[in-house]
Amino acid sequence: MVDEKAEINMDDCIRCGVCHDVCPQDAVKHDSERIPQEVEENIEWTKDLLRHYETEKEREAFIERIKRHFMKEMTVIEKTLERLDSLEA
């Protein structure tokens, strides 16, 4: 028996939710269910980059830059959400 696995092409996904309803294995995760996984991916990415810095001072400076990166991402998301509200009107 061939072990087949369906994959969702996220470039084509329109967020309709049908895949959640039809998946016989309940394998499809809602975006909110993926938050812990995505946080862990961010932490692992940061740890991987951290290994390029040798001194404690370099590592601390890098962590501050990464924090600014994620703060910028949060600002982009907040402003996007504000603009999305105008699309509903």
HTML snippet that shows the backbone in 3Dmol.js (N, CA, C, O; Angstrom):
<script src="https://3Dmol.org/build/3Dmol-min.js"></script>
<div id="view" style="width:600px;height:400px;position:relative"></div>
<script>
const pdb = `
ATOM      1  N   MET A   1       0.846  -1.183   0.000  1.00  0.00           N
ATOM      2  CA  MET A   1       0.000   0.000   0.000  1.00  0.00           C
ATOM      3  C   MET A   1       0.890   1.244   0.000  1.00  0.00           C
ATOM      4  O   MET A   1       1.846   1.329   0.771  1.00  0.00           O
ATOM      5  N   VAL A   2       0.579   2.178  -0.843  1.00  0.00           N
ATOM      6  CA  VAL A   2       1.324   3.420  -0.939  1.00  0.00           C
ATOM      7  C   VAL A   2       0.791   4.387   0.120  1.00  0.00           C
ATOM      8  O   VAL A   2      -0.417   4.587   0.247  1.00  0.00           O
ATOM      9  N   ASP A   3       1.711   4.977   0.871  1.00  0.00           N
ATOM     10  CA  ASP A   3       1.327   5.956   1.885  1.00  0.00           C
ATOM     11  C   ASP A   3       1.163   7.313   1.209  1.00  0.00           C
ATOM     12  O   ASP A   3       2.150   7.994   0.928  1.00  0.00           O
ATOM     13  N   GLU A   4      -0.075   7.703   0.952  1.00  0.00           N
ATOM     14  CA  GLU A   4      -0.336   8.951   0.262  1.00  0.00           C
ATOM     15  C   GLU A   4      -0.646  10.056   1.260  1.00  0.00           C
ATOM     16  O   GLU A   4      -1.243   9.823   2.311  1.00  0.00           O
ATOM     17  N   LYS A   5      -0.231  11.246   0.908  1.00  0.00           N
ATOM     18  CA  LYS A   5      -0.454  12.396   1.766  1.00  0.00           C
ATOM     19  C   LYS A   5      -0.920  13.558   0.906  1.00  0.00           C
ATOM     20  O   LYS A   5      -0.244  13.931  -0.053  1.00  0.00           O
ATOM     21  N   ALA A   6      -2.056  14.126   1.235  1.00  0.00           N
ATOM     22  CA  ALA A   6      -2.542  15.293   0.510  1.00  0.00           C
ATOM     23  C   ALA A   6      -1.797  16.524   1.002  1.00  0.00           C
ATOM     24  O   ALA A   6      -1.451  16.636   2.178  1.00  0.00           O
ATOM     25  N   GLU A   7      -1.558  17.443   0.077  1.00  0.00           N
ATOM     26  CA  GLU A   7      -0.907  18.695   0.443  1.00  0.00           C
ATOM     27  C   GLU A   7      -1.741  19.849  -0.075  1.00  0.00           C
ATOM     28  O   GLU A   7      -2.313  19.790  -1.164  1.00  0.00           O
ATOM     29  N   ILE A   8      -1.798  20.897   0.727  1.00  0.00           N
ATOM     30  CA  ILE A   8      -2.526  22.104   0.341  1.00  0.00           C
ATOM     31  C   ILE A   8      -1.523  23.092  -0.228  1.00  0.00           C
ATOM     32  O   ILE A   8      -0.529  23.421   0.419  1.00  0.00           O
ATOM     33  N   ASN A   9      -1.782  23.559  -1.426  1.00  0.00           N
ATOM     34  CA  ASN A   9      -0.931  24.582  -2.021  1.00  0.00           C
ATOM     35  C   ASN A   9      -1.366  25.921  -1.436  1.00  0.00           C
ATOM     36  O   ASN A   9      -2.406  26.461  -1.812  1.00  0.00           O
ATOM     37  N   MET A  10      -0.566  26.452  -0.515  1.00  0.00           N
ATOM     38  CA  MET A  10      -0.944  27.668   0.188  1.00  0.00           C
ATOM     39  C   MET A  10      -0.966  28.890  -0.733  1.00  0.00           C
ATOM     40  O   MET A  10      -1.595  29.897  -0.406  1.00  0.00           O
ATOM     41  N   ASP A  11      -0.285  28.812  -1.880  1.00  0.00           N
ATOM     42  CA  ASP A  11      -0.346  29.916  -2.839  1.00  0.00           C
ATOM     43  C   ASP A  11      -1.724  29.995  -3.493  1.00  0.00           C
ATOM     44  O   ASP A  11      -2.167  31.069  -3.901  1.00  0.00           O
ATOM     45  N   ASP A  12      -2.397  28.846  -3.586  1.00  0.00           N
ATOM     46  CA  ASP A  12      -3.719  28.802  -4.210  1.00  0.00           C
ATOM     47  C   ASP A  12      -4.860  28.835  -3.193  1.00  0.00           C
ATOM     48  O   ASP A  12      -6.020  29.005  -3.569  1.00  0.00           O
ATOM     49  N   CYS A  13      -4.539  28.674  -1.921  1.00  0.00           N
ATOM     50  CA  CYS A  13      -5.558  28.610  -0.864  1.00  0.00           C
ATOM     51  C   CYS A  13      -6.299  29.939  -0.750  1.00  0.00           C
ATOM     52  O   CYS A  13      -5.676  30.999  -0.696  1.00  0.00           O
ATOM     53  N   ILE A  14      -7.645  29.880  -0.714  1.00  0.00           N
ATOM     54  CA  ILE A  14      -8.460  31.090  -0.567  1.00  0.00           C
ATOM     55  C   ILE A  14      -9.118  31.164   0.810  1.00  0.00           C
ATOM     56  O   ILE A  14     -10.014  31.978   1.032  1.00  0.00           O
ATOM     57  N   ARG A  15      -8.669  30.310   1.732  1.00  0.00           N
ATOM     58  CA  ARG A  15      -9.139  30.331   3.123  1.00  0.00           C
ATOM     59  C   ARG A  15     -10.637  30.048   3.251  1.00  0.00           C
ATOM     60  O   ARG A  15     -11.321  30.653   4.077  1.00  0.00           O
ATOM     61  N   CYS A  16     -11.137  29.133   2.432  1.00  0.00           N
ATOM     62  CA  CYS A  16     -12.570  28.817   2.474  1.00  0.00           C
ATOM     63  C   CYS A  16     -12.916  27.851   3.609  1.00  0.00           C
ATOM     64  O   CYS A  16     -14.059  27.830   4.066  1.00  0.00           O
ATOM     65  N   GLY A  17     -11.955  27.055   4.068  1.00  0.00           N
ATOM     66  CA  GLY A  17     -12.181  26.147   5.173  1.00  0.00           C
ATOM     67  C   GLY A  17     -12.719  24.778   4.797  1.00  0.00           C
ATOM     68  O   GLY A  17     -12.914  23.938   5.675  1.00  0.00           O
ATOM     69  N   VAL A  18     -12.964  24.530   3.518  1.00  0.00           N
ATOM     70  CA  VAL A  18     -13.523  23.254   3.087  1.00  0.00           C
ATOM     71  C   VAL A  18     -12.613  22.091   3.483  1.00  0.00           C
ATOM     72  O   VAL A  18     -13.100  21.029   3.873  1.00  0.00           O
ATOM     73  N   CYS A  19     -11.308  22.283   3.387  1.00  0.00           N
ATOM     74  CA  CYS A  19     -10.366  21.202   3.707  1.00  0.00           C
ATOM     75  C   CYS A  19     -10.508  20.743   5.156  1.00  0.00           C
ATOM     76  O   CYS A  19     -10.302  19.569   5.460  1.00  0.00           O
ATOM     77  N   HIS A  20     -10.859  21.662   6.046  1.00  0.00           N
ATOM     78  CA  HIS A  20     -11.051  21.304   7.453  1.00  0.00           C
ATOM     79  C   HIS A  20     -12.236  20.344   7.604  1.00  0.00           C
ATOM     80  O   HIS A  20     -12.211  19.416   8.413  1.00  0.00           O
ATOM     81  N   ASP A  21     -13.256  20.592   6.813  1.00  0.00           N
ATOM     82  CA  ASP A  21     -14.471  19.781   6.905  1.00  0.00           C
ATOM     83  C   ASP A  21     -14.327  18.406   6.262  1.00  0.00           C
ATOM     84  O   ASP A  21     -14.952  17.448   6.719  1.00  0.00           O
ATOM     85  N   VAL A  22     -13.521  18.291   5.217  1.00  0.00           N
ATOM     86  CA  VAL A  22     -13.462  17.038   4.462  1.00  0.00           C
ATOM     87  C   VAL A  22     -12.290  16.134   4.844  1.00  0.00           C
ATOM     88  O   VAL A  22     -12.268  14.971   4.443  1.00  0.00           O
ATOM     89  N   CYS A  23     -11.334  16.625   5.594  1.00  0.00           N
ATOM     90  CA  CYS A  23     -10.160  15.817   5.930  1.00  0.00           C
ATOM     91  C   CYS A  23     -10.566  14.667   6.854  1.00  0.00           C
ATOM     92  O   CYS A  23     -11.037  14.913   7.965  1.00  0.00           O
ATOM     93  N   PRO A  24     -10.393  13.411   6.415  1.00  0.00           N
ATOM     94  CA  PRO A  24     -10.816  12.273   7.232  1.00  0.00           C
ATOM     95  C   PRO A  24      -9.917  12.035   8.447  1.00  0.00           C
ATOM     96  O   PRO A  24     -10.301  11.308   9.363  1.00  0.00           O
ATOM     97  N   GLN A  25      -8.743  12.630   8.465  1.00  0.00           N
ATOM     98  CA  GLN A  25      -7.799  12.414   9.563  1.00  0.00           C
ATOM     99  C   GLN A  25      -7.717  13.607  10.524  1.00  0.00           C
ATOM    100  O   GLN A  25      -6.913  13.594  11.456  1.00  0.00           O
ATOM    101  N   ASP A  26      -8.538  14.628  10.303  1.00  0.00           N
ATOM    102  CA  ASP A  26      -8.458  15.864  11.100  1.00  0.00           C
ATOM    103  C   ASP A  26      -7.037  16.409  11.148  1.00  0.00           C
ATOM    104  O   ASP A  26      -6.587  16.908  12.180  1.00  0.00           O
ATOM    105  N   ALA A  27      -6.338  16.308  10.024  1.00  0.00           N
ATOM    106  CA  ALA A  27      -4.941  16.724   9.958  1.00  0.00           C
ATOM    107  C   ALA A  27      -4.773  18.204   9.615  1.00  0.00           C
ATOM    108  O   ALA A  27      -3.709  18.780   9.839  1.00  0.00           O
ATOM    109  N   VAL A  28      -5.808  18.805   9.081  1.00  0.00           N
ATOM    110  CA  VAL A  28      -5.714  20.200   8.691  1.00  0.00           C
ATOM    111  C   VAL A  28      -5.881  21.061   9.936  1.00  0.00           C
ATOM    112  O   VAL A  28      -6.827  20.886  10.704  1.00  0.00           O
ATOM    113  N   LYS A  29      -4.968  21.973  10.123  1.00  0.00           N
ATOM    114  CA  LYS A  29      -4.992  22.836  11.304  1.00  0.00           C
ATOM    115  C   LYS A  29      -5.483  24.227  10.929  1.00  0.00           C
ATOM    116  O   LYS A  29      -5.098  24.785   9.901  1.00  0.00           O
ATOM    117  N   HIS A  30      -6.342  24.773  11.786  1.00  0.00           N
ATOM    118  CA  HIS A  30      -6.743  26.162  11.633  1.00  0.00           C
ATOM    119  C   HIS A  30      -5.535  27.033  11.938  1.00  0.00           C
ATOM    120  O   HIS A  30      -4.633  26.613  12.663  1.00  0.00           O
ATOM    121  N   ASP A  31      -5.510  28.231  11.394  1.00  0.00           N
ATOM    122  CA  ASP A  31      -4.375  29.122  11.609  1.00  0.00           C
ATOM    123  C   ASP A  31      -4.069  29.304  13.089  1.00  0.00           C
ATOM    124  O   ASP A  31      -2.903  29.297  13.484  1.00  0.00           O
ATOM    125  N   SER A  32      -5.098  29.466  13.908  1.00  0.00           N
ATOM    126  CA  SER A  32      -4.864  29.685  15.340  1.00  0.00           C
ATOM    127  C   SER A  32      -4.239  28.461  16.011  1.00  0.00           C
ATOM    128  O   SER A  32      -3.533  28.600  17.010  1.00  0.00           O
ATOM    129  N   GLU A  33      -4.487  27.282  15.480  1.00  0.00           N
ATOM    130  CA  GLU A  33      -3.894  26.065  16.040  1.00  0.00           C
ATOM    131  C   GLU A  33      -2.418  25.935  15.678  1.00  0.00           C
ATOM    132  O   GLU A  33      -1.689  25.156  16.292  1.00  0.00           O
ATOM    133  N   ARG A  34      -1.984  26.693  14.689  1.00  0.00           N
ATOM    134  CA  ARG A  34      -0.590  26.645  14.244  1.00  0.00           C
ATOM    135  C   ARG A  34       0.306  27.628  14.998  1.00  0.00           C
ATOM    136  O   ARG A  34       1.522  27.624  14.807  1.00  0.00           O
ATOM    137  N   ILE A  35      -0.272  28.459  15.840  1.00  0.00           N
ATOM    138  CA  ILE A  35       0.512  29.485  16.531  1.00  0.00           C
ATOM    139  C   ILE A  35       1.679  28.888  17.311  1.00  0.00           C
ATOM    140  O   ILE A  35       2.805  29.357  17.143  1.00  0.00           O
ATOM    141  N   PRO A  36       1.470  27.881  18.156  1.00  0.00           N
ATOM    142  CA  PRO A  36       2.623  27.327  18.879  1.00  0.00           C
ATOM    143  C   PRO A  36       3.716  26.803  17.948  1.00  0.00           C
ATOM    144  O   PRO A  36       4.903  26.970  18.228  1.00  0.00           O
ATOM    145  N   GLN A  37       3.331  26.189  16.874  1.00  0.00           N
ATOM    146  CA  GLN A  37       4.304  25.675  15.897  1.00  0.00           C
ATOM    147  C   GLN A  37       5.077  26.823  15.252  1.00  0.00           C
ATOM    148  O   GLN A  37       6.295  26.740  15.093  1.00  0.00           O
ATOM    149  N   GLU A  38       4.381  27.882  14.883  1.00  0.00           N
ATOM    150  CA  GLU A  38       5.047  29.007  14.247  1.00  0.00           C
ATOM    151  C   GLU A  38       5.970  29.737  15.222  1.00  0.00           C
ATOM    152  O   GLU A  38       7.040  30.204  14.830  1.00  0.00           O
ATOM    153  N   VAL A  39       5.566  29.837  16.482  1.00  0.00           N
ATOM    154  CA  VAL A  39       6.435  30.445  17.494  1.00  0.00           C
ATOM    155  C   VAL A  39       7.710  29.617  17.623  1.00  0.00           C
ATOM    156  O   VAL A  39       8.814  30.161  17.645  1.00  0.00           O
ATOM    157  N   GLU A  40       7.550  28.309  17.707  1.00  0.00           N
ATOM    158  CA  GLU A  40       8.722  27.436  17.824  1.00  0.00           C
ATOM    159  C   GLU A  40       9.629  27.558  16.607  1.00  0.00           C
ATOM    160  O   GLU A  40      10.852  27.541  16.743  1.00  0.00           O
ATOM    161  N   GLU A  41       9.047  27.678  15.426  1.00  0.00           N
ATOM    162  CA  GLU A  41       9.852  27.870  14.208  1.00  0.00           C
ATOM    163  C   GLU A  41      10.640  29.182  14.282  1.00  0.00           C
ATOM    164  O   GLU A  41      11.799  29.234  13.869  1.00  0.00           O
ATOM    165  N   ASN A  42      10.016  30.236  14.805  1.00  0.00           N
ATOM    166  CA  ASN A  42      10.718  31.513  14.966  1.00  0.00           C
ATOM    167  C   ASN A  42      11.878  31.378  15.955  1.00  0.00           C
ATOM    168  O   ASN A  42      12.960  31.920  15.728  1.00  0.00           O
ATOM    169  N   ILE A  43      11.649  30.659  17.046  1.00  0.00           N
ATOM    170  CA  ILE A  43      12.698  30.468  18.052  1.00  0.00           C
ATOM    171  C   ILE A  43      13.850  29.655  17.468  1.00  0.00           C
ATOM    172  O   ILE A  43      15.015  29.996  17.673  1.00  0.00           O
ATOM    173  N   GLU A  44      13.536  28.595  16.750  1.00  0.00           N
ATOM    174  CA  GLU A  44      14.580  27.769  16.144  1.00  0.00           C
ATOM    175  C   GLU A  44      15.371  28.556  15.100  1.00  0.00           C
ATOM    176  O   GLU A  44      16.590  28.412  15.003  1.00  0.00           O
ATOM    177  N   TRP A  45      14.682  29.381  14.325  1.00  0.00           N
ATOM    178  CA  TRP A  45      15.334  30.230  13.327  1.00  0.00           C
ATOM    179  C   TRP A  45      16.306  31.179  14.017  1.00  0.00           C
ATOM    180  O   TRP A  45      17.439  31.358  13.570  1.00  0.00           O
ATOM    181  N   THR A  46      15.846  31.787  15.119  1.00  0.00           N
ATOM    182  CA  THR A  46      16.689  32.713  15.872  1.00  0.00           C
ATOM    183  C   THR A  46      17.893  31.989  16.473  1.00  0.00           C
ATOM    184  O   THR A  46      19.013  32.496  16.415  1.00  0.00           O
ATOM    185  N   LYS A  47      17.668  30.820  17.043  1.00  0.00           N
ATOM    186  CA  LYS A  47      18.780  30.039  17.609  1.00  0.00           C
ATOM    187  C   LYS A  47      19.808  29.700  16.537  1.00  0.00           C
ATOM    188  O   LYS A  47      21.014  29.758  16.776  1.00  0.00           O
ATOM    189  N   ASP A  48      19.320  29.349  15.362  1.00  0.00           N
ATOM    190  CA  ASP A  48      20.226  29.003  14.264  1.00  0.00           C
ATOM    191  C   ASP A  48      21.088  30.209  13.880  1.00  0.00           C
ATOM    192  O   ASP A  48      22.288  30.068  13.646  1.00  0.00           O
ATOM    193  N   LEU A  49      20.482  31.376  13.817  1.00  0.00           N
ATOM    194  CA  LEU A  49      21.233  32.580  13.485  1.00  0.00           C
ATOM    195  C   LEU A  49      22.182  32.994  14.605  1.00  0.00           C
ATOM    196  O   LEU A  49      23.259  33.531  14.349  1.00  0.00           O
ATOM    197  N   LEU A  50      21.775  32.741  15.846  1.00  0.00           N
ATOM    198  CA  LEU A  50      22.592  33.109  17.002  1.00  0.00           C
ATOM    199  C   LEU A  50      23.963  32.447  16.989  1.00  0.00           C
ATOM    200  O   LEU A  50      24.931  32.996  17.515  1.00  0.00           O
ATOM    201  N   ARG A  51      24.039  31.296  16.400  1.00  0.00           N
ATOM    202  CA  ARG A  51      25.307  30.556  16.421  1.00  0.00           C
ATOM    203  C   ARG A  51      26.408  31.270  15.636  1.00  0.00           C
ATOM    204  O   ARG A  51      27.579  30.908  15.748  1.00  0.00           O
ATOM    205  N   HIS A  52      26.044  32.276  14.847  1.00  0.00           N
ATOM    206  CA  HIS A  52      27.028  33.041  14.085  1.00  0.00           C
ATOM    207  C   HIS A  52      27.731  34.102  14.930  1.00  0.00           C
ATOM    208  O   HIS A  52      28.691  34.723  14.473  1.00  0.00           O
ATOM    209  N   TYR A  53      27.267  34.308  16.136  1.00  0.00           N
ATOM    210  CA  TYR A  53      27.824  35.341  17.007  1.00  0.00           C
ATOM    211  C   TYR A  53      28.578  34.692  18.152  1.00  0.00           C
ATOM    212  O   TYR A  53      28.068  33.786  18.812  1.00  0.00           O
ATOM    213  N   GLU A  54      29.793  35.161  18.384  1.00  0.00           N
ATOM    214  CA  GLU A  54      30.664  34.504  19.348  1.00  0.00           C
ATOM    215  C   GLU A  54      30.592  35.105  20.748  1.00  0.00           C
ATOM    216  O   GLU A  54      30.554  34.373  21.738  1.00  0.00           O
ATOM    217  N   THR A  55      30.572  36.412  20.833  1.00  0.00           N
ATOM    218  CA  THR A  55      30.621  37.027  22.160  1.00  0.00           C
ATOM    219  C   THR A  55      29.216  37.267  22.697  1.00  0.00           C
ATOM    220  O   THR A  55      28.242  37.319  21.946  1.00  0.00           O
ATOM    221  N   GLU A  56      29.141  37.409  24.005  1.00  0.00           N
ATOM    222  CA  GLU A  56      27.855  37.694  24.647  1.00  0.00           C
ATOM    223  C   GLU A  56      27.305  39.038  24.160  1.00  0.00           C
ATOM    224  O   GLU A  56      26.099  39.188  23.964  1.00  0.00           O
ATOM    225  N   LYS A  57      28.184  39.997  23.969  1.00  0.00           N
ATOM    226  CA  LYS A  57      27.765  41.320  23.502  1.00  0.00           C
ATOM    227  C   LYS A  57      27.161  41.232  22.096  1.00  0.00           C
ATOM    228  O   LYS A  57      26.133  41.853  21.824  1.00  0.00           O
ATOM    229  N   GLU A  58      27.788  40.472  21.216  1.00  0.00           N
ATOM    230  CA  GLU A  58      27.256  40.291  19.860  1.00  0.00           C
ATOM    231  C   GLU A  58      25.901  39.593  19.898  1.00  0.00           C
ATOM    232  O   GLU A  58      24.984  39.960  19.163  1.00  0.00           O
ATOM    233  N   ARG A  59      25.784  38.593  20.753  1.00  0.00           N
ATOM    234  CA  ARG A  59      24.539  37.828  20.866  1.00  0.00           C
ATOM    235  C   ARG A  59      23.407  38.714  21.398  1.00  0.00           C
ATOM    236  O   ARG A  59      22.280  38.649  20.907  1.00  0.00           O
ATOM    237  N   GLU A  60      23.711  39.531  22.391  1.00  0.00           N
ATOM    238  CA  GLU A  60      22.705  40.444  22.942  1.00  0.00           C
ATOM    239  C   GLU A  60      22.257  41.460  21.900  1.00  0.00           C
ATOM    240  O   GLU A  60      21.067  41.754  21.784  1.00  0.00           O
ATOM    241  N   ALA A  61      23.216  41.999  21.137  1.00  0.00           N
ATOM    242  CA  ALA A  61      22.873  42.958  20.087  1.00  0.00           C
ATOM    243  C   ALA A  61      22.000  42.294  19.018  1.00  0.00           C
ATOM    244  O   ALA A  61      21.054  42.899  18.514  1.00  0.00           O
ATOM    245  N   PHE A  62      22.325  41.057  18.683  1.00  0.00           N
ATOM    246  CA  PHE A  62      21.536  40.323  17.694  1.00  0.00           C
ATOM    247  C   PHE A  62      20.107  40.111  18.190  1.00  0.00           C
ATOM    248  O   PHE A  62      19.151  40.318  17.442  1.00  0.00           O
ATOM    249  N   ILE A  63      19.963  39.702  19.442  1.00  0.00           N
ATOM    250  CA  ILE A  63      18.621  39.479  20.008  1.00  0.00           C
ATOM    251  C   ILE A  63      17.810  40.776  19.950  1.00  0.00           C
ATOM    252  O   ILE A  63      16.617  40.740  19.650  1.00  0.00           O
ATOM    253  N   GLU A  64      18.432  41.902  20.228  1.00  0.00           N
ATOM    254  CA  GLU A  64      17.722  43.176  20.143  1.00  0.00           C
ATOM    255  C   GLU A  64      17.278  43.461  18.706  1.00  0.00           C
ATOM    256  O   GLU A  64      16.177  43.965  18.489  1.00  0.00           O
ATOM    257  N   ARG A  65      18.119  43.144  17.735  1.00  0.00           N
ATOM    258  CA  ARG A  65      17.729  43.334  16.326  1.00  0.00           C
ATOM    259  C   ARG A  65      16.573  42.419  15.946  1.00  0.00           C
ATOM    260  O   ARG A  65      15.660  42.826  15.228  1.00  0.00           O
ATOM    261  N   ILE A  66      16.616  41.189  16.429  1.00  0.00           N
ATOM    262  CA  ILE A  66      15.523  40.240  16.137  1.00  0.00           C
ATOM    263  C   ILE A  66      14.222  40.727  16.770  1.00  0.00           C
ATOM    264  O   ILE A  66      13.157  40.624  16.161  1.00  0.00           O
ATOM    265  N   LYS A  67      14.308  41.251  17.977  1.00  0.00           N
ATOM    266  CA  LYS A  67      13.106  41.802  18.627  1.00  0.00           C
ATOM    267  C   LYS A  67      12.527  42.940  17.795  1.00  0.00           C
ATOM    268  O   LYS A  67      11.313  43.021  17.604  1.00  0.00           O
ATOM    269  N   ARG A  68      13.406  43.829  17.294  1.00  0.00           N
ATOM    270  CA  ARG A  68      12.928  44.929  16.444  1.00  0.00           C
ATOM    271  C   ARG A  68      12.282  44.385  15.171  1.00  0.00           C
ATOM    272  O   ARG A  68      11.277  44.914  14.696  1.00  0.00           O
ATOM    273  N   HIS A  69      12.870  43.326  14.631  1.00  0.00           N
ATOM    274  CA  HIS A  69      12.293  42.690  13.437  1.00  0.00           C
ATOM    275  C   HIS A  69      10.857  42.238  13.708  1.00  0.00           C
ATOM    276  O   HIS A  69       9.953  42.520  12.921  1.00  0.00           O
ATOM    277  N   PHE A  70      10.653  41.539  14.819  1.00  0.00           N
ATOM    278  CA  PHE A  70       9.313  41.036  15.125  1.00  0.00           C
ATOM    279  C   PHE A  70       8.355  42.160  15.526  1.00  0.00           C
ATOM    280  O   PHE A  70       7.154  42.067  15.275  1.00  0.00           O
ATOM    281  N   MET A  71       8.880  43.221  16.149  1.00  0.00           N
ATOM    282  CA  MET A  71       8.028  44.376  16.457  1.00  0.00           C
ATOM    283  C   MET A  71       7.555  45.039  15.163  1.00  0.00           C
ATOM    284  O   MET A  71       6.403  45.463  15.059  1.00  0.00           O
ATOM    285  N   LYS A  72       8.452  45.125  14.180  1.00  0.00           N
ATOM    286  CA  LYS A  72       8.067  45.691  12.882  1.00  0.00           C
ATOM    287  C   LYS A  72       6.998  44.818  12.228  1.00  0.00           C
ATOM    288  O   LYS A  72       6.023  45.323  11.671  1.00  0.00           O
ATOM    289  N   GLU A  73       7.193  43.505  12.303  1.00  0.00           N
ATOM    290  CA  GLU A  73       6.194  42.588  11.739  1.00  0.00           C
ATOM    291  C   GLU A  73       4.845  42.781  12.428  1.00  0.00           C
ATOM    292  O   GLU A  73       3.801  42.765  11.776  1.00  0.00           O
ATOM    293  N   MET A  74       4.872  42.962  13.744  1.00  0.00           N
ATOM    294  CA  MET A  74       3.632  43.170  14.493  1.00  0.00           C
ATOM    295  C   MET A  74       2.961  44.479  14.060  1.00  0.00           C
ATOM    296  O   MET A  74       1.739  44.532  13.923  1.00  0.00           O
ATOM    297  N   THR A  75       3.746  45.520  13.847  1.00  0.00           N
ATOM    298  CA  THR A  75       3.196  46.794  13.390  1.00  0.00           C
ATOM    299  C   THR A  75       2.555  46.647  12.015  1.00  0.00           C
ATOM    300  O   THR A  75       1.474  47.180  11.768  1.00  0.00           O
ATOM    301  N   VAL A  76       3.223  45.924  11.125  1.00  0.00           N
ATOM    302  CA  VAL A  76       2.660  45.687   9.789  1.00  0.00           C
ATOM    303  C   VAL A  76       1.323  44.949   9.915  1.00  0.00           C
ATOM    304  O   VAL A  76       0.353  45.292   9.240  1.00  0.00           O
ATOM    305  N   ILE A  77       1.281  43.957  10.764  1.00  0.00           N
ATOM    306  CA  ILE A  77       0.044  43.186  10.956  1.00  0.00           C
ATOM    307  C   ILE A  77      -1.065  44.063  11.526  1.00  0.00           C
ATOM    308  O   ILE A  77      -2.198  44.025  11.045  1.00  0.00           O
ATOM    309  N   GLU A  78      -0.743  44.853  12.548  1.00  0.00           N
ATOM    310  CA  GLU A  78      -1.755  45.733  13.145  1.00  0.00           C
ATOM    311  C   GLU A  78      -2.313  46.713  12.124  1.00  0.00           C
ATOM    312  O   GLU A  78      -3.525  46.918  12.052  1.00  0.00           O
ATOM    313  N   LYS A  79      -1.431  47.318  11.335  1.00  0.00           N
ATOM    314  CA  LYS A  79      -1.894  48.278  10.334  1.00  0.00           C
ATOM    315  C   LYS A  79      -2.697  47.590   9.224  1.00  0.00           C
ATOM    316  O   LYS A  79      -3.649  48.161   8.693  1.00  0.00           O
ATOM    317  N   THR A  80      -2.311  46.378   8.887  1.00  0.00           N
ATOM    318  CA  THR A  80      -3.078  45.610   7.902  1.00  0.00           C
ATOM    319  C   THR A  80      -4.469  45.320   8.431  1.00  0.00           C
ATOM    320  O   THR A  80      -5.453  45.472   7.707  1.00  0.00           O
ATOM    321  N   LEU A  81      -4.561  44.902   9.694  1.00  0.00           N
ATOM    322  CA  LEU A  81      -5.867  44.619  10.289  1.00  0.00           C
ATOM    323  C   LEU A  81      -6.754  45.859  10.309  1.00  0.00           C
ATOM    324  O   LEU A  81      -7.954  45.770  10.052  1.00  0.00           O
ATOM    325  N   GLU A  82      -6.170  47.009  10.612  1.00  0.00           N
ATOM    326  CA  GLU A  82      -6.936  48.262  10.583  1.00  0.00           C
ATOM    327  C   GLU A  82      -7.493  48.533   9.188  1.00  0.00           C
ATOM    328  O   GLU A  82      -8.647  48.931   9.035  1.00  0.00           O
ATOM    329  N   ARG A  83      -6.662  48.314   8.180  1.00  0.00           N
ATOM    330  CA  ARG A  83      -7.093  48.557   6.803  1.00  0.00           C
ATOM    331  C   ARG A  83      -8.142  47.552   6.363  1.00  0.00           C
ATOM    332  O   ARG A  83      -9.038  47.885   5.587  1.00  0.00           O
ATOM    333  N   LEU A  84      -8.033  46.304   6.862  1.00  0.00           N
ATOM    334  CA  LEU A  84      -9.024  45.281   6.507  1.00  0.00           C
ATOM    335  C   LEU A  84     -10.408  45.682   7.004  1.00  0.00           C
ATOM    336  O   LEU A  84     -11.407  45.393   6.346  1.00  0.00           O
ATOM    337  N   ASP A  85     -10.478  46.344   8.155  1.00  0.00           N
ATOM    338  CA  ASP A  85     -11.756  46.795   8.666  1.00  0.00           C
ATOM    339  C   ASP A  85     -12.452  47.710   7.676  1.00  0.00           C
ATOM    340  O   ASP A  85     -13.678  47.689   7.572  1.00  0.00           O
ATOM    341  N   SER A  86     -11.689  48.513   6.946  1.00  0.00           N
ATOM    342  CA  SER A  86     -12.291  49.416   5.964  1.00  0.00           C
ATOM    343  C   SER A  86     -12.843  48.660   4.766  1.00  0.00           C
ATOM    344  O   SER A  86     -13.711  49.178   4.064  1.00  0.00           O
ATOM    345  N   LEU A  87     -12.362  47.451   4.516  1.00  0.00           N
ATOM    346  CA  LEU A  87     -12.895  46.660   3.403  1.00  0.00           C
ATOM    347  C   LEU A  87     -14.271  46.096   3.724  1.00  0.00           C
ATOM    348  O   LEU A  87     -15.053  45.809   2.818  1.00  0.00           O
ATOM    349  N   GLU A  88     -14.567  45.938   5.004  1.00  0.00           N
ATOM    350  CA  GLU A  88     -15.863  45.388   5.417  1.00  0.00           C
ATOM    351  C   GLU A  88     -16.975  46.404   5.317  1.00  0.00           C
ATOM    352  O   GLU A  88     -18.145  46.035   5.219  1.00  0.00           O
ATOM    353  N   ALA A  89     -16.633  47.668   5.339  1.00  0.00           N
ATOM    354  CA  ALA A  89     -17.655  48.720   5.344  1.00  0.00           C
ATOM    355  C   ALA A  89     -18.324  48.874   4.000  1.00  0.00           C
ATOM    356  O   ALA A  89     -19.206  49.717   3.843  1.00  0.00           O
TER     357      ALA A  89
END
`;
const viewer = $3Dmol.createViewer("view");
viewer.addModel(pdb, "pdb");
viewer.setStyle({}, {cartoon: {color: "spectrum"}});
viewer.zoomTo();
viewer.render();
</script>
